[in-house]
Amino acid sequence: MSSLGGGPPLDEGDLPAALPEPVDGDDRSRVGADDWVAQSEERRTAQTGLTGVVARAWDRLPAPLRLVVLIGPFAIFPFITNEGNLYRYGLITIIYALLALGLNVVVGFAGLLDLGYVAFFGFGAYLYGIMASGHSGHHLQAEIAIPIVVVSTALLGLLLGLTSWRLLGDYLAIVTLFSSTTRTAASTTSLTRSSARSI
């Protein structure tokens, strides 16, 4: 058996000498290891006071109960405030949170660069404004208009997805950017301007 360095061949019982440990091996920082992160469990168990009590109680809760604790305030929010600025800001916050969740699925989990994501939101908003306002000559109730808008926006997304399902990276970004600019161009017509005022 030959040696790795090109020296004399090694017998079966001979092993190469181990590399010596560096003198400052214990003091040298480890690459890719963060001591602060590694000690997070120790800091968590050492928490005292009200924060420690809350953290330990949270850790003892089962996962479904944690979900109820987190979603519970959002579920009772409309019953507590049903008018005024707090209600309006709460609804806007929930809408933006839903948009962020959807964008997280598309960009974060799927890894697709979708620059026209908000165009579908705009299409739905404009279509609802056209269908549910008196400016367009007819007025549908929200219970009828919202399902129609949801299905129409989903069909538009399916139509765009069928034409661009093989595109990735920059090409997908160009197609979705086109859908965003189309929405911007459509917002300058008289019909959509009147529906935008009604939204």
N, C-alpha and C positions, 0 to 999 in steps of 0.2 A: 504494500500500500504506500503510495507516495505522499509526501507532505504537501501542505497547501502553499508553502512559500518557496518551493523549488529546491529545498535542502535535501539532506539524505532521507531515504525512505524510512517510514516509521514501522516498527513491528506492531503486532496486534496488541501487546500489553502496554506500549508507550502511548502516553497522552501528551498533547502539547501543554505547556505551562500556562496556568491561568493568568490573565492580565491583572496587574496589581491595582488595588483600589486607590483612587486619588486621595491625596492627603486631606483635602478639605471636602470629602464626600458628604459628610453630614451637614456642613454649612452651606453647600451649594444649593441654590433653588432648583426645584424640579421643573422641567419643561412641561407645560400643559397642566400643571397642578396648581390650584388656587387654595391656599390655606384657609382663607376666609370662608370659601364655599365648603371646604371639607369640614370646618368646625361649625357649620350651621345647625346640625342636630344638637350639639352641645349647648349652643346659645338658646335653642328652642326649649330644651329641658330646663335651662337655668332662668327662664323668664319668671319674673315675680310680679306681684301686684295684679291689677285688673287685667292687663294685657295677657299675663300668663294664665289667669283663670279662663279668659275667653278663648285663648289659643288651645288650651287643653280640652275645654268643652267642645270646641269645634272639631278637634281630632277624634273625639269619642263618638261624634254623630255618624250614623250610617249615611252612605251617599244619597239615597232618595230623600232623606230628611234634610240634608244640606241643600238639595235642589229646591225643596219647599221653602226653606229659609231665605234663599236668594230670590226666588221668583215671587214669593208671597207679597212683598211690598208692591211689586208691579201689578199684581192681580187686583189688589184692593185700591190702588191709586185712583182709578176712575170713580169709585164709589165715594171716596173722601172729598175729592175736588172735581166738581163737574162743571165748573165755569171759571172764568177769569184767566189771568196770566199764568198762574201756576199750572192749570190744566193745559193751556196752549203750549207752554214750554215743555211740559212733560210729554205731550204727543210728538212734538218736534224732536225731542231727544230720543224717543222710542223709534221714530222713523229713521233717524240717522244711525241708531244702533243696528237696526235691521239692515240698512244699506252697508254698514261696515261688516256685518256678519256675512252677507252675500259676497262682498268683495274679498273677504278673507277666504271664502271657499274657492272662488275663481282664481285669485292670484296666489294666495298662501298655500292651499292644499293642492290645487291642480297645477300650479306653476305657470299659468297662462297670463300673458301681459294683455289685459283687456282695458284699453284706454276709453272705450265708449260705454262702460258699464252703466254710467248714470243716464245714458240715452234711453234705456228701457224705462227707468224711473220717470224721466221726462215725458216719454211717450204715454205712459199710463196716466200721468198727472194731466197732460193736455187732453187726452181722450176723455177722462172723467170730467174735466172742465167743459168740454164741448157737449157731452151727453147730459150733464146734470145742471147746466146753467140755462137761464132763460135767454141768453144772448144769441144762441144758435137757433132759436125758434121753437125748441122743444125742451122739456124738462123731465128727466127720469128720476125716480126716487133712488136714493143711495143703495138700497137693498137690491135693486135691479141693475144699477149702473156698475157697481163695484165688481160683481162676478163677470160681467161682460168685458170690463177693462182688464181684469186679470187674465181671462182666456185670450183676449186679443193680444195682450203684451206677450203672453207665453207663445202664441202662434208666431208673432214677429221674431221672438228669440229663436224659435225652432227654424223659421225660414232663413234667418241669418246663419244659424248653426249648421244647417244642411249645406249651405253654399260655401262654408269656410271650415268644415270639420277636419280637413287635412292640414290646415295652416298652423304653423307654430312660430313663436318668436316674433320677429319684426313684421312678418307678413300678416299675422293675426292682429298685431297692434295697428297696422295700416287699415285693415278692414273695419275694425271696431272704431277707430278714429273717424273713419268715413261715416259710420252710423251716428256718431256724436255730432259731426258737422252737419249732417242732414237734419238732425233735430234742431240745431241752431238755425239753419236756413228756414225750416218750416215754422219756426216761432216768429218769423217776421211777417207772416201773412195776416190778413185782417181777421180771419176766423180764429186763429190761435192767439192773436193778441187780445181779442175779446174774452176768450176762455181763460187766458192767463190772468186777466183782471178779475174774473169771477172766482178763481182759485184763491 
